Amino acid sequence: MTRNPATPLPPPKARRRLRENAALTRDQLAARVGVTRAAVREWESGRSAPRGRKREAYARLLSTLADEAAARRPEPEAVPGRKAAPAPDPTADQGARHDRAPASVPVLVAVGAGPERTAPDRSPAPAGGSAAAGEHPALTPAQAFDALYEFAAPALVRQAYLLTGRRELARESVERAFQLAWEHWPEVARDRDPAGWVRAAAYEYALSPWHRFRPRHRQPEPPPADPADRTLLNALLRLPPPHRRTLLLYDGVGLGLPETAAETEASTPAAANRLLHAREALAGQVPELADPQVLHRRLAELASVERLRASGTAEVRTGSERRARFWTRAAIAFTVALIGTTALTLSTAPTRYEPPVPPGETVRGVPPRVAQGPLSDEERELREKLRDHLQDGPQRLVPEPG
């Protein structure tokens, strides 16, 4: 007897994004599904997954929310060079939007903010037949990965530089993120926002606190040549990592507040507070950055000044495969060593209980053993007397034959 496959669900971050875009609280969504608020929180964080009828009801509700979001989304204009959609300003009304930088500085916004902003259309043709006129042929996994890398890597390296202030670490972060994406490529390819998946992995690696223990990290890198750029970069690096990441996603990349909160794994009010504190800290050091438009333009200019280039796609895929082979062999070697150690232990271990030998104890009250010393004159005379008078002793009884 076979079991029916479970109903597919979007990733945890997408579930939360759909709920927040529909202006639903966890309590409201829990009431519609018939579960508790804690269960919804566990599902959106990825700690657990619904099962049975609850999973089907949850999947239908998310599908309905996705259809409603697609219906509310305006159709993009077919005019080249149109401006990107502005993001909400948490300091004002949630419905208000502030303008972004013009299309002349698309340095930070090349990586999209969700399914609305993705790579150019590279959808494969239906399998089992020749491609129709005007349709793209089916892409292999390597070709699809290369297209995503060429689309997202250049801007992602500049974003990582703004996060860390280190050029080599920025390139390494992007390279490791794409290596991880190639290892999990089926999952990444089916994700609604593959570029966002890679961006989150690159940010996590770039902001890892373990980099401070690396010898190369202890050596300072040359700062930007422009004093204004140097001041802005130093002000960014003084921010706490969560605040710096939130500021870059919202004012640099152009994500909305719910998307920024979902990617940083924080609530929407927490993301808004981080953004406000980060803006206040930057405005305290550079007053002109109090304007969000000026801040976005200065971030784009600072990222475009550095000549940062990502590695080649073939090199990234080869490094990912080499890394996967290394860890696979290491896991096999560790398993073999563990099995050998266990077998050796079992073969040399005793088969019965052997009581331990108790340690020696000192016995008190026994007189010390005295060795025989030289004889005195009286003792010598007595010994000679005994030897001389042996014949005067009692007669021996000698048995006689009868």
DRENSELUM-425584 format. One record per residue: residue in one letter; x, y, z of N, C-alpha, C in turn. Coordinates in pm, whole numbers, plus 50000, padded with zeros to 5 digits. Layout:
REM DRENSELUM-425584
AXYZXYZXYZ;...
***
This chain:
REM DRENSELUM-425584
M500854988050000500005000050000500885012450000;T500645021549907501445033649894500695045349953;R501475055449993500895067450053500935078749950;N499915087249953499875098549863500955108549902;P501595115149804502615125049838502015136949911;A502805142950000502325154350078502115166449987;T501175174750026500885186849949502085196249955;P502585201149840503765209849843503445223249907;L504415228649978504285241450045505425250550003;P505215263649999506335272849969507325272950085;P508505278650065509505279450174508955287350292;P509555285550411509045292650530509025307750515;K510065313550453510085328050437508965332650344;A508675324750240507605328450149506245327450218;R506075317850310504805316850384504565329450467;R505605333750534505455345750615505215358050528;R505905358750413505735370050324504305370750271;L503735359250236502355359050187501375363650294;R501595359150418500695363350526500785378350552;E502005383750553502155397950581501665406550465;N501835401850343501315409450228499785409850229;A499155399450285497705399350296497205406350422;A498125412350500497755419750623497035410750722;L497525398650737496955389150832497915387150948;T497395386551067498205383051182498265367851196;R499165363451285499265348951307497975343451368;D497345351251454496085346651514494995345151409;Q494905354651316493885353751212494125341951120;L495395339851082495685328450995495455315351069;A495795314851197495575302651274494085299551286;A493265309851299491825307651307491275302251175;R491815306951063491325302250934491755287950904;V492905283950955493375270250932492835260851038;G492565266151158492075257651267493175252351355;V494235260251375495355256251460495635267651558;T496695266051635497065276351732498065286051670;R498255297351738499215307351692500645301951697;A500935293851799502285288151810502585278951693;A501575271551646501815262751531502135270751406;V501455281951385501755290351269503165295951278;R503575300051398504925305151416505965294351386;E505725282051427506655271151398506715268251248;W505565268951180505555266351036506305277150960;E506155289751000506805300650929508295301450958;S508725296351070510165296051101510855283651046;G510095273850997510685261850942511045251451045;R510675253351171511015243651275510145231151268;S508975232451211508085221051195507265223151069;A506575212751027505755213250906504405207050936;P503345212650878502005206950902501845193350834;R500915185650882500665172350828499155170150812;G498845160850724497475156450708496565167450658;R495375168350717494385178050673494815192350700;K495565194450808496045207850836497015212550728;R497815203650677498735207450570497975211250444;E496925203350410496135206450292495415219850308;A494855222350425494165235150447495145246850442;Y496315244850501497335255450500497815258150358;A498015247550279498475249250141497415256350057;R496135252950075495085259750000494995274550037;L495155277550165495095291550207496265299450151;L497465293650153498625300750096498475302649946;S497915292549878497675294049735496675305249706;T495655306249789494685317149773495335330749796;L496175331749900496865344349927497815348049814;A498475337949755499375340749643498595345649521;D497425339649494496615344149381496115358349404;E495705361449529495255375049557496395385049543;A497605381249585498735390349570499065392549423;A498965381949342499225383449198498155392049131;A496925391049179495865399349121496035414049158;R496545416649279496755430649320497965436749255;R498905428549208500155433749153499895440249017;P500295452748996500075459148867500965453248760;E500475453648636501245448548524502405457948496;P503605452648470504745461448441504585468248307;E505015480748302504945488248180505995483348081;A505615483447956506525478947849507345490547798;V507845498947887508655510447849510055508147900;P511045508247813512415505847861512885517047950;G513655513348053514235523248144513265528648246;R512165521248272511215526048371511805524748510;K511315532748603511835532848739511305520948817;A512105516448910511675505248995510625510149093;A509825500649141508765504049236509375508749366;P508945520049422509525525049548509135516149664;A509945516349769509725508249888509095516649997;P508395510450093507725518150198508715523950297;D508385535450351509205542150452508595539450588;P509305532550678508725529350809508535541450897;T509175552850864509025564750946507715572050919;A507065568650809505795575050774504705564650769;D503635567750699502525558450685502985546150609;Q502455534450642502875522250576502525522550428;G501555530150388501205530650247502065540250168;A502825548850237503655558450166504875551750110;R505445557450005506625552149939507605563549916;H508895560149922509885570249889510615565849764;D510975575449683511575572549552512965566949569;R513345559249473514675553449472515565561449377;A516805557149367517745563949280517355561549136;P517765569949043517435567948903518115555848847;A517725552448723518265540348661519715541648624;S520325553148644521735554848609522655548248709;V522155544548828522995537948928522345524848969;P522215514948880521575502148916522575492548976;V523435497449064524515489049115524005479349220;L523135483849308522695475549420521375468749394;V520595473349299519245468049280519195457649171;A520355452649126520325442349022519765429449074;V519995426649203519425414649265518035417949311;G517035410649262515645414249284515205412149427;A514025416949457513445416249590512235407249592;G512335395449539511215386349541510885381349404;P509775374649388509425369149258509135379749155;E508855392449197508585402749098509835406649024;R511005405849091512255409649028513125397449015;T513175391948899513965379948875514825381948754;A515575371748719516455372548604515635373248476;P516265376848363515545377048237514905363648209;D513835364048129513035352048103513865341548033;R514115330648103514845319448047514065306648070;S512745307448064511925295748092512125285247986;P512305272548023512545262047926511295258547849;A511515253147728510405248747645509895235447697;P508655231847663508125219047710508965207447662;A509195197847753510025186447719509265177247625;G510035169947543509435160247454509055165947319;G509555177347280509245182847149510185194047116;S510175198346994511045209246951510475222346998;A511345232047022510905245147071510205252646960;A509125259446995508395267246897509155279946864;A508695286746762509375298946720509235309546828;G510355315946862510355326346963510505321347104;E510535308147129510685302547263512125298247285;H512555298947411513915294847445513975279747457;P515085273747416515215259247435515395255947582;A515185243347615515325238947753516765240847800;L516915245747922518225248247980518635236648068;T519915233348061520465223448153520665230048289;P520825222048396521075228248528522285237348528;A523355233548457524545242148454524265255248384;Q523505255048275523185267348205522285276448289;A521305270648357520445278648444521245284848559;F522165277048616523005282348723523895293648671;D524475291848553525325302348496524535315048470;A523275313648424522455325548400522175332948530;L521865325548637521635331948766522915338448818;Y524045332048799525305337548848525665350448774;E525535350348642525855362348566524915373748598;F523685370548635522705380948666522905386748805;A523205378448904523195382949043524565385449102;A525605378749053526905379349120527525393349121;P527545400949009528225414049014527675423349122;A526345424749128525775433649231525935427849370;L525905414649382526015408449514527395410249573;V528435410549490529785413049541529875427149599;R529255436749534529285450449585528495451749714;Q527395444649724526635444949849527445438849964;A528125427849937528945421650041530095430750083;Y530595438749988531655448350024531125458950119;L529905463550097529325473450188529065467250325;L528805454350331528575447850459529855445950539;T530945442750471532175438950540533275449250529;G533295457250422534395466550400535655459750352;R535575447050312536735439350267536435433450129;R537345435950038537135431749899537245416649884;E538305410749941538495396249927537375388549998;L536965393250114535895386650187534575387750111;A534345398850043533125400349963533095390349848;R534215389049777534265379149668534125364949722;E534775362149833534685348749891533265345649937;S532575355549993531205353250041530285349749925;V530395357149816529545354249700529895340749640;E531175337749633531575324849577531065313249663;R531185314349795530685303749882529165302449874;A528475313749862527015313349852526575306149725;F527235308849613526865302049489527315287449489;Q528415284449556528775270349571527715262749650;L527215269049756526135262749833524875261549749;A524605271449665523425270749578523565259549476;W524775257249424524965246349328524835232749397;E525235231749524525045219249596523575216249620;H522765226749639521325225249662520535230549541;W521055228149423520465234549306519005230649282;P518585218249296517145215649276516255224149365;E516665225849491515875234149582515925248749542;V517095253649504517235267749466516495270449335;A516555261149241515895263349112514385264149127;R513815257049223512375257349244511935268849335;D512885275949395512545286949484511915298449406;R510985305649469510345316949401511315328349375;D512355329349456513335340049441514735334149455;P515275327949349516615321949361517685332149397;A517585344349342518585354549374518535358249522;G517325358749579517225361549722517785350349807;W517625337849761518205326449833519715327849841;V520335331149728521795332549726522215344849806;R521435355549797521795367649872521795365050022;A520795357850071520745354850214521945346450257;A522335336650173523505328450207524785336650205;A524915345850109526125354250103526195363650223;Y525075369250264525075378250379525435370650507;E524895358650522525205350850642526695347750650;Y527295344050538528735340950539529555353650561;A529165364650499529945376950511529925382450654;L528815380850724528685386250859529015376050967;S529625364950930529975354851030531025360451126;P530835359051257531825364451352533125356651355;W533185344851292534405336751296535495342451205;H535175351751118536205357451029537245365451108;R536875370151224537815378351301539015370251349;F538895356951354540005348651399540935344451285;R540625348151164541485344651051542665354251043;P543845349151015545005358251009544865369050903;R544245365650790544105375650685543165386850726;H542195383750811541245393850853541875404150947;R542955400551010543605409851103544365420851030;Q544675418650902545395428650824544405438450764;P544555451550789543595461150734543755462550583;E542665465050516542675467250372542695482150343;P543225486250228543245500550197541845506150185;P541555517650248540205523450241539975530050106;P538735534350079538475541749954539275554649948;A539565558849826540395570849809539625583549844;D538345583949815537565596049841537275597149991;P537545608650053537255610050197535775608150232;A534885612750143533455611050170533065596250169;D533615588850072533345574450069533945567450190;R535115571950232535745565950349534915568450475;T534365580450486533525583750602532255575350603;L531625573750486530395565750479530675551150510;L531775545650457532085531650484532385529350631;N533125538450693533415536950836532135537950919;A531215546850879529955547950951529125535250936;L529155529050818528435516450798529015505350884;L530335504450889530975493650963530825495251114;R530505507251161530275509151304528895504351347;L527995502351252526665497651287526705483051328;P525815478751416525725464351447525365456551320;P525855444251307525575436651184524095435451149;P523165432851243521755432351202521245445651147;H521655456851208521225469951160521825472851023;R523095469251006523745471650877523085463550766;R522735451150796522085442750695520695447950661;T519935452250761518605457550736518675470350654;L519605479050686519755491550611520125488950466;L521025479550443521445476750306520315470550225;L519545461550287518455455250213517355465350179;Y517055474450271515945483650249516365495750167;D517405502650210517815514950142518795512450029;G519445500950027520405498149920519805489749809;V519345477749844518785468649745517395473049702;G516595478249795515265482749763514165473049800;L514415463949894513355454949938512305462550019;G511105457150020510085462550107510325458450251;L509595464750340509805461950482509435447450518;P508325441850470508055427650502509115418150447;E509585420850323510625412250265511935413450344;T512255425750386513465427550467513365420250600;A512205420950664512015413950791512095398850772;A511515393750663511555379350640512965374550612;E513745382250537515105377850503516035378750623;T515835388350710516655389450830516115381350947;E515015373750923514415365251026514045373351150;A513375384551127512905393051235511455396951206;S510775401751306509425406651285509465420151213;T508345424051156508305436751084508565448651176;P507995449351296508365460551385509835460551423;A510415448751444511845448251478512695453251362;A512345449351239513095454151123512955469251107;A511765474651134511575489151126512405496451231;N512465491051352513285497351457514765496951422;R515225485551367516625484851326516925495151218;L516015496451123516225506151015516265520451068;L515365523651159515345537151215516625540151293;H517075530851374518305532951452519515534051359;A519555526051254520675526851160520685540251088;R519515544951047519465558150981519875569251076;E519435568451200519815578851296521325578751320;A521925566751328523375566051351524135571851232;L523705568751111524375574250994524175589250984;A522945594051011522695608451003523475616051110;G523745609651224524535616351326525975618651284;Q526505610051199527885611751152527945619251019;V526965616750932526905623750803525495629550792;P525285642250824523925647750827523185646750695;E523885647250584523195646950455522535633450428;L522925623050500522335609850479520995608150549;A520475618650609519145617750671518055615850567;D518305620350443517345618450335517515604450277;P516455596150273516595582450220517055582150075;Q516635591849993517065591949854518565594349844;V519065603649923520515606249923521275594149975;L520735587550075521395575650129521485564650025;H520385562349953520415552149848521425555649739;R521465568149699522405572249594523845570949642;R524115574749767525495573849818525935559249833;L525015550349874525375536149881525705530649743;A524915534449643525195529749507526515535249456;E526815547749485528075553649441529255546949510;L529135544549640530225538049712530485523949660;A529415516649626529595503149573530165503149433;S529865513549354530345513849216531765518749204;V532295525149310533665530249302534675518749297;E534455508349379535385497349386535245488249264;R536365484449207536385475349092536385461049144;L535205456149170535055442749225534505433549117;R535165422449100534745412649000534585399049066;A533555392149024533315378749076534085368548993;S534255356649049534935345948978534065340848864;G534665332648777533935326948666532945316348712;T531915314248632530885304548669531435290348672;A532275287048574532845273448572533715271048695;E534445281348736535285279948856534445277948981;V533325284748990532445283249107531835269349111;R531345264648996530755251148994531805240549022;T533005242148967534065232448993534455232549140;G534565244549199534895245249341533815239049428;S532565240849391531485234749468531545219549461;E531775214249341531865199749328533085194249400;R534205201549393535415197149464535185197249615;R534505207549663534225208449806533285197249849;A532295194149767531365183349801532095169849804;R532995167549708533765155049708534665154149831;F535265165349868536155165049985535385161350112;W534235167650134533485164750255532885150750251;T532545146150132532045132350122533135122450159;R534325124450105535425115450138535805116550286;A535775128650339536075130250482535055122850568;A533765123750530532745116550606532935101450595;I533295096650476533545082150460534745077850543;A535835085750538537025082250616536725082250766;F535975092150810535625092550953534765080550991;T533835076750904532985065250933533805052450940;V534735050850844535595038850844536465038550969;A537035050051007537855050451128537025047251252;L535795052051256534945049151371534595034351378;I534305028451261533995014051259535225005851300;G536415009551249537625002351287537935003551434;T537765015351490538015017151633537035008951716;T535785008851674534785000851746535114986051740;A535524981151621535874967051608537084963451691;L538104972051692539284969451774538944969251922;T538084978251964537684978452105536934965752144;L536044961352056535284949252086536174936852088;S537194936552002538064924751998539044924152115;T539454935352167540424935652277539784937152414;A538524939352422537864941152551537754927752624;P537854927152757537714914552832536294909152821;T536194895952823534894889352811534254886252945;R534994887553055534454885053189534984895653284;Y534374895853399534764905953496535994901253573;E536974909853577538204907153652538314917553762;P538184913153888538244923053997539624929254004;P539704941354034541014947954042541784943654166;V543094943754155543964940154268543974951654367;P543604948754493543584960054588544984964954618;P545134977154647546474982454678546954977454815;G548284976754832548864972054957548614981655073;E548484975855193548254983855312549334980655417;T549674990355495550674988755601550024982755726;V550574971255777550054964555896550844969456017;R550124974756110550774980356229550714970356344;G551664971356443551694962856562552574950556550;V553154947756433554034936156415555454940456446;P556174933056538557544937256570558444935456450;P559414943556439560324942456324561144929756331;R561484924256220562284912056212563744915356241;V564334907356340565714909956382566634899456321;A567644903656259568594894156200569544888556308;Q570114876756282571034870356379572364877556378;G572814881256500574064888456511575204879456561;P576384884656590577504876556640577214871356782;L577774859156814577554852856946578474859257050;S577894860057169578724865357280579604854057336;D580464857457430581354847457489580554836857563;E579534840557639578724831057711578004821657614;E577464826957508576774818557411577744809157339;R578954813657316579924805057252580344793557345;E580544796457474580874786057571579754775857586;L578514780557587577374771657598577294762557475;R577574767557358577494759357237578574748557239;E579754752157283580834742157292580534731457397;K579954735457507579594725957612578554716057562;L577594720957490576574712057437577154702257336;R578074706557261578684697657165579524686757235;D580164690457345581024680757413580224670357492;H579114673257543578314664357626577164658057553;L577244656357425576154649957353576084634957390;Q577254628657417577214614457444576634611357581;D576534620557669575964618157801574444619357802;G573874621557689572434623157686571734609857692;P570414609857683569644597257686570024588357569;Q569994574957596570344565357491569264565157384;R569724563057265568784562257155568154548557151;L566974547457116566294534757099566564529956961;V567254518656956567584513056825566754500456807;P565964499256711565164487056690566084475556651;E565854464256712566654452156683565774441856614;P566384434656528565564424456459565164413556553;G563944408156546563454397956636563844384056595;
***
